[in-house]
Amino acid sequence: MSKDKLWGGRFTQPTDKFVEEFTASIDFDKRLYHQDIRGSVAHARMLGKQGIIPLEDVEQIVHGLHSILGQIEAGHFDFSIALEDIHMNIESRLSTAIGEAGKRLHTGRSRNDQVALDIRLYLRDEVVAITTYLDLLIDALLVQAEDNLDTYMPGFTHLQTAQPILFAHHLMAYVEMFKRDKGRLDDSLKRINVLPLGAGALAGTTFPIDREYVAEQLGFPAITRNSLDAVSDRDFALEFLSNASIVMMHLSRFSEELIIWSTSAFQFIELSDGFCTGSSIMPQKKNPDVPELVRGKTGRVYGNLMALLTTMKALPLAYNKDMQEDKEPLFDTIDTVKGCLKIFADMIREMRVNTDSMGRAAGQGFSTATDVADYLVRKGLPFRDAHEVVGKAVAYCVENQMDLSELSLTEWQLFSGRIDRDIFECCTVEASVNARNVPGGTARERVVNEINAVRAGN
């Protein structure tokens, strides 16, 4: 009968069994048990402090909740679909265990502000965990960068050879991206870390609660300022999903490069066997499954963001059952991002770099053409004229199947009389890289400075 439900007093017929299964959330929101119990303990202590319920009841409630926490963590708690969600499962068990005192716990609150609290507590913890994983990935990139300060590679635009760079400089580009990802997540904590409890179902409560006390107990620096907003919005979760999508976008771009670099055509890197698989038919294959799967999971996280945006886009104030759909996309994204970051950090740390292949490629494709143009500018030629001169030299090389580095001085002087023997000093890969000694540039000195700055926390 519906009277077995904690909310069943108004109902005269039992809930349809399939409706019960369809509307229940316990299969996925049970992971909120720790946050739910923690919030309930703080709420109970506030009720006692305010004289809303007897202090002896508070002692029983707190002891009972701690006992239930131990049962759940020991795997001795049977979650019931009939009780719908984690909140009612815990409250029902508490009332069974300690009697009347347990029934007083829900005084002055609603499941609406209770679930909003649980999600904020949970997401706050997970954001901190994810930033820790980002730190591990950044450290793995720094180690590889430090090991490859003398490794040259071609820098690309449009996937065409552009200019030579240090491989360490390329890795440090991703360090910058992941640092910004971490900064966005850190900043989002300001909006996650706000206490909604006390908003009740939508309008607050008639009891003289002390919301600031609860906020202090739970480590919230602020409380929500509008009860309708507190229970009916999930923009803090959407912000997280957006930030997570950007993290995954960066991982996906990096994955694409690792996949390309590990091909036999490039041979720039080799991923450890532990992060690859073979073929069931081709014995020579070594497939980069981990970066491929990370690239694929990016779409999954994007989908979770779109799912929650779509769920929220037309909901009138305040709470609606649609909002039960906030948890699965959020949980799935948290699990996916943490898994991808962890495996990526380990994979990068074990990645082997083929410095010879990278170095050879760095000098191909007329990668030092811009350096020749800059050389002519320093000789007094306007840049646009220098650009044309070098373009003609490149066309000559293409026609004669040679590279700029293979031109003789006589051939160079066919294109400009300003060219002298010092041309050979400026158009090597090493000279090209170290000439870009500006803040943010690829010169070895600048890359070392950037590594040291990140190590120092800057």
C-alpha positions in Angstrom: 0.0 0.0 0.0 1.1 3.6 -0.6 0.8 4.1 3.2 4.1 2.1 3.4 5.7 5.0 1.7 7.0 7.8 3.8 4.8 10.1 1.8 1.8 7.8 1.5 -0.7 9.4 3.8 -2.6 11.1 1.1 -2.9 8.0 -1.1 -5.5 5.2 -1.0 -4.1 2.9 -3.7 -0.7 1.3 -4.0 1.8 2.6 -6.6 1.8 0.6 -9.8 4.8 -1.7 -9.7 6.2 -0.6 -13.1 5.7 3.0 -12.2 7.6 2.3 -9.0 10.5 0.9 -10.9 10.3 3.6 -13.6 10.4 6.5 -11.2 12.9 5.1 -8.7 16.4 6.5 -8.7 18.0 4.3 -6.1 19.9 2.3 -8.7 22.1 5.3 -9.5 21.7 7.8 -6.6 22.8 5.3 -4.0 26.3 6.5 -4.6 25.3 9.7 -2.8 24.9 7.8 0.5 27.9 9.4 2.2 26.8 12.9 1.3 23.2 12.2 2.3 24.3 10.9 5.7 26.7 13.7 6.2 24.0 16.3 5.4 21.5 14.6 7.7 23.9 14.6 10.6 24.5 18.4 10.2 20.8 19.0 9.8 19.9 17.0 12.9 22.5 18.8 15.0 21.1 22.1 13.9 17.5 21.0 14.8 18.8 20.1 18.3 20.8 23.3 18.7 17.7 25.4 17.7 15.5 23.4 20.1 13.3 22.2 17.2 13.8 18.5 18.3 15.0 17.1 21.6 18.8 16.8 22.0 18.4 13.1 23.1 16.7 12.5 19.7 19.6 14.2 18.0 22.0 11.8 19.7 20.0 8.8 18.6 19.7 10.1 15.0 23.5 10.8 14.7 24.4 7.4 16.2 21.9 5.7 13.9 23.1 7.4 10.8 26.7 6.5 11.6 25.6 2.9 12.0 23.8 3.0 8.7 27.0 4.4 7.1 29.0 1.5 8.4 26.4 -1.0 7.1 26.5 0.5 3.6 30.3 0.6 3.4 30.4 -3.0 4.7 27.9 -4.1 2.0 25.3 -5.0 4.5 22.6 -2.6 3.4 19.8 -3.7 1.1 18.6 -0.8 -1.1 14.9 -0.9 -1.9 13.3 0.3 -5.2 10.0 0.6 -3.3 11.7 3.4 -1.2 12.6 5.2 -4.5 15.8 7.0 -3.6 18.8 7.1 -1.4 17.2 9.7 1.0 14.1 7.6 1.7 16.1 4.3 2.0 18.3 5.8 4.7 15.5 7.6 6.5 13.3 4.5 6.5 16.2 2.3 7.9 16.9 5.0 10.5 13.2 5.1 11.7 13.1 1.3 11.8 16.3 1.2 13.9 15.6 4.0 16.4 11.9 4.6 16.2 10.2 7.9 16.8 13.4 9.9 16.9 14.2 8.9 13.3 10.9 10.3 12.1 11.9 13.7 13.4 15.0 14.0 11.2 13.1 15.3 8.2 11.7 18.3 10.1 12.3 21.6 8.3 13.6 20.1 5.1 12.3 18.5 1.8 13.8 16.0 -0.5 14.1 18.9 -2.9 16.7 20.8 -0.9 18.1 17.5 0.4 19.0 16.2 -3.0 20.4 19.6 -4.1 22.7 19.5 -1.1 23.8 15.9 -1.8 24.7 16.7 -5.4 26.7 19.8 -4.4 28.6 17.9 -1.7 29.3 15.1 -4.1 30.3 17.3 -7.0 32.5 19.4 -4.7 34.5 16.3 -3.7 34.7 15.1 -7.3 35.9 18.4 -8.7 38.8 18.3 -6.2 39.6 14.7 -7.3 39.5 15.6 -11.0 41.9 18.5 -10.4 44.3 16.1 -8.7 44.2 13.8 -11.8 44.9 16.9 -13.9 47.9 17.6 -11.7 49.2 14.0 -12.4 48.8 14.5 -16.1 50.5 17.8 -16.1 53.4 16.3 -14.1 53.7 13.5 -16.6 53.9 16.0 -19.4 56.5 18.1 -17.6 58.7 15.0 -17.1 58.5 14.2 -20.8 59.2 17.8 -21.7 62.3 17.9 -19.4 63.5 14.7 -21.1 63.0 16.2 -24.6 64.5 19.6 -24.4 66.8 18.7 -27.3 64.3 16.8 -29.4 63.2 18.6 -32.6 60.0 18.1 -34.4 58.0 19.7 -37.2 55.4 22.1 -36.0 52.2 21.9 -38.1 49.4 24.1 -39.4 46.7 22.5 -41.5 48.7 19.2 -40.7 51.3 20.5 -43.1 54.9 21.1 -42.0 55.2 24.7 -40.9 58.2 25.5 -38.7 60.5 23.4 -36.5 59.9 23.4 -32.8 61.0 21.5 -29.7 58.9 18.5 -28.8 59.1 19.9 -25.3 57.4 23.0 -26.5 54.6 21.0 -28.1 54.0 19.2 -24.8 54.0 22.4 -22.9 51.2 23.6 -25.1 49.0 20.8 -23.6 50.3 21.8 -20.1 48.8 25.2 -20.7 45.5 23.7 -21.8 45.2 21.4 -18.8 46.2 24.3 -16.4 43.3 26.3 -17.8 41.0 23.3 -17.4 42.1 23.1 -13.8 41.5 26.8 -13.3 38.0 26.5 -14.7 37.2 23.6 -12.4 38.7 25.5 -9.4 36.6 28.5 -10.2 33.5 26.5 -10.5 33.8 25.5 -6.9 32.7 29.1 -6.0 29.3 28.3 -7.5 29.1 24.6 -6.4 30.1 25.4 -2.8 26.8 27.1 -1.7 24.4 25.5 0.8 20.9 24.9 -0.5 19.5 23.2 2.6 16.9 25.3 4.2 15.1 26.0 1.0 12.6 23.3 1.8 10.4 22.2 -1.1 10.5 25.6 -2.7 9.5 28.4 -0.2 11.7 27.8 2.9 10.4 26.5 6.2 8.4 27.7 9.1 10.9 26.4 11.6 13.5 28.7 13.1 16.5 26.9 11.4 20.0 28.2 11.4 21.3 27.8 7.9 24.7 29.4 8.6 25.3 26.8 11.3 24.6 24.0 8.8 26.8 25.7 6.2 29.7 25.9 8.8 29.3 22.2 9.7 29.4 21.1 6.0 32.2 23.5 5.0 30.1 25.8 2.8 31.3 29.4 2.7 27.9 30.7 1.5 24.2 29.8 1.5 21.7 30.2 -1.3 19.7 33.4 -1.3 16.5 32.3 -3.0 14.6 29.2 -2.1 13.1 28.7 -5.5 16.5 29.0 -7.2 18.1 26.7 -4.6 15.9 23.7 -5.5 15.2 24.2 -9.1 18.4 25.0 -10.9 21.3 22.9 -11.9 23.5 25.4 -13.5 26.4 24.5 -11.3 26.1 20.9 -12.6 25.9 22.2 -16.2 29.0 24.4 -15.6 30.8 21.3 -14.5 29.7 19.3 -17.5 30.8 22.1 -19.8 34.2 22.3 -18.1 34.5 18.5 -18.3 33.7 18.6 -22.0 36.5 21.1 -22.5 38.9 18.7 -20.6 37.8 15.9 -22.9 38.2 18.1 -26.0 41.8 18.7 -25.0 42.4 15.0 -24.3 40.8 14.1 -27.7 43.0 16.5 -29.6 46.1 15.1 -27.9 44.8 11.5 -28.6 44.5 12.3 -32.3 48.1 13.4 -32.3 49.3 10.4 -30.4 47.5 8.1 -32.9 49.0 9.9 -35.9 52.5 10.0 -34.4 52.5 6.3 -33.6 51.8 5.3 -37.2 54.5 3.7 -39.3 54.3 6.7 -41.6 55.4 9.1 -38.7 57.1 6.9 -36.2 57.5 9.8 -33.8 56.5 8.0 -30.7 55.8 4.5 -29.4 53.1 3.8 -26.8 53.9 1.2 -24.2 52.5 -2.3 -24.9 50.4 -1.9 -21.8 48.3 0.7 -23.5 47.8 -1.0 -26.8 46.2 -4.1 -28.2 46.8 -6.4 -31.2 44.8 -7.6 -34.1 42.9 -10.9 -34.2 44.1 -11.5 -37.8 47.2 -9.3 -38.4 50.0 -10.4 -36.2 52.1 -7.2 -36.8 49.5 -4.8 -35.5 49.9 -2.6 -32.4 46.8 -0.5 -32.1 46.6 2.7 -30.0 43.3 1.7 -28.4 43.6 3.9 -25.3 43.9 7.2 -27.1 41.3 6.0 -29.6 38.9 5.2 -26.8 39.5 8.5 -25.0 38.8 10.2 -28.3 35.5 8.3 -28.6 34.5 8.9 -25.0 34.7 12.6 -25.6 31.4 12.4 -27.6 29.9 10.7 -24.6 30.7 13.6 -22.3 29.5 16.1 -24.9 26.2 14.1 -25.0 25.8 14.3 -21.2 26.1 18.1 -21.4 23.5 18.3 -24.1 21.2 15.9 -22.2 21.1 18.0 -19.1 20.8 21.2 -21.0 17.9 19.8 -22.8 16.3 18.5 -19.6 16.5 21.9 -18.0 15.7 24.1 -20.9 11.9 24.5 -20.4 11.2 23.7 -16.7 9.0 26.1 -14.8 10.0 26.9 -11.3 10.5 25.2 -9.0 11.3 21.5 -8.8 10.1 19.0 -11.4 10.6 15.3 -11.6 12.5 15.8 -14.9 15.4 16.9 -12.7 15.9 13.3 -11.5 17.6 13.0 -14.9 20.5 15.2 -13.7 22.3 12.5 -11.9 23.2 9.9 -14.5 24.8 12.3 -16.9 26.7 13.9 -14.1 27.9 10.6 -12.6 28.8 9.2 -16.0 30.8 12.3 -16.8 32.7 12.2 -13.5 33.6 8.5 -13.9 34.6 9.0 -17.6 36.8 12.1 -17.0 38.6 10.6 -14.0 39.2 7.3 -15.9 40.5 9.1 -19.0 42.8 11.4 -17.0 44.3 8.6 -14.9 45.0 6.4 -17.9 46.4 9.3 -19.9 48.8 10.3 -17.3 50.2 6.8 -17.0 50.3 6.4 -20.8 52.3 9.7 -21.3 54.7 8.8 -18.5 55.6 5.5 -20.3 55.5 6.9 -23.9 58.8 6.5 -25.8 59.9 9.3 -28.1 61.8 8.5 -31.4 64.0 11.6 -31.5 65.7 10.5 -34.8 62.4 10.3 -36.7 61.2 13.6 -35.2 64.5 15.3 -36.0 64.6 14.2 -39.6 61.0 15.3 -40.1 61.7 18.7 -38.5 64.1 19.6 -41.3 61.8 18.5 -44.2 59.0 20.3 -45.9 60.9 23.6 -46.2 60.3 24.1 -42.5 63.0 26.9 -42.3 61.6 29.0 -45.1 60.4 31.7 -42.7 63.8 31.9 -41.2 65.2 32.6 -44.7 62.6 35.4 -45.1 63.6 36.8 -41.7 67.2 36.6 -42.8 66.5 38.8 -45.8 64.5 41.3 -43.7 67.6 41.7 -41.5 69.5 42.4 -44.7 67.2 45.3 -45.5 64.5 43.7 -47.7 60.9 44.4 -46.9 59.2 41.3 -45.5 56.7 41.0 -48.4 59.5 41.1 -50.9 61.5 38.6 -48.8 58.4 36.3 -48.7 58.3 36.3 -52.5 62.0 35.6 -52.9 61.8 32.6 -50.6 58.6 31.4 -52.3 60.6 31.3 -55.6 63.4 29.4 -54.0 60.9 26.9 -52.7 59.4 26.5 -56.1 62.9 25.9 -57.5 63.5 23.2 -54.9 60.2 21.5 -55.7 61.0 21.5 -59.4 64.5 20.0 -58.7 63.4 17.6 -55.9 65.6 19.1 -53.3 65.3 21.0 -50.0 66.4 24.5 -49.0 69.3 23.1 -47.0 70.7 21.5 -50.2 70.9 24.8 -52.2 74.4 26.1 -52.9 75.4 29.7 -52.3 75.3 30.2 -56.1 71.8 28.9 -56.3 70.7 31.0 -53.4 72.1 34.1 -55.1 69.9 33.4 -58.1 67.0 34.7 -56.0 68.6 37.6 -54.2 72.0 39.3 -54.2 71.6 40.1 -50.5 72.2 36.4 -49.7 75.7 35.5 -48.4 77.5 32.6 -46.8 75.8 33.3 -43.5 72.6 32.0 -44.9 73.8 28.5 -44.0 74.0 29.5 -40.3 70.4 30.7 -40.1 68.4 27.9 -41.8 69.3 24.9 -39.8 66.6 23.3 -37.6 68.5 24.1 -34.4 69.1 27.8 -35.4 65.5 28.1 -36.4 64.3 26.9 -33.0 66.7 28.9 -30.9 66.1 32.1 -32.9 62.6 32.2 -31.5 63.8 33.3 -28.1 60.8 35.4 -27.2 58.3 34.9 -24.3 56.2 31.9 -25.2 58.5 30.9 -28.0 60.1 27.5 -28.8 63.7 28.4 -28.0 65.2 26.0 -25.5 65.9 28.7 -23.0 62.2 29.8 -23.1 60.9 26.3 -22.8 63.1 25.6 -19.8 61.8 28.8 -18.2 58.2 27.7 -18.7 58.8 24.3 -17.3 60.4 25.8 -14.2 57.6 28.3 -13.9 55.0 25.5 -13.9 57.0 23.5 -11.4 57.0 26.6 -9.2 53.3 26.8 -9.4 53.1 29.8 -11.8 
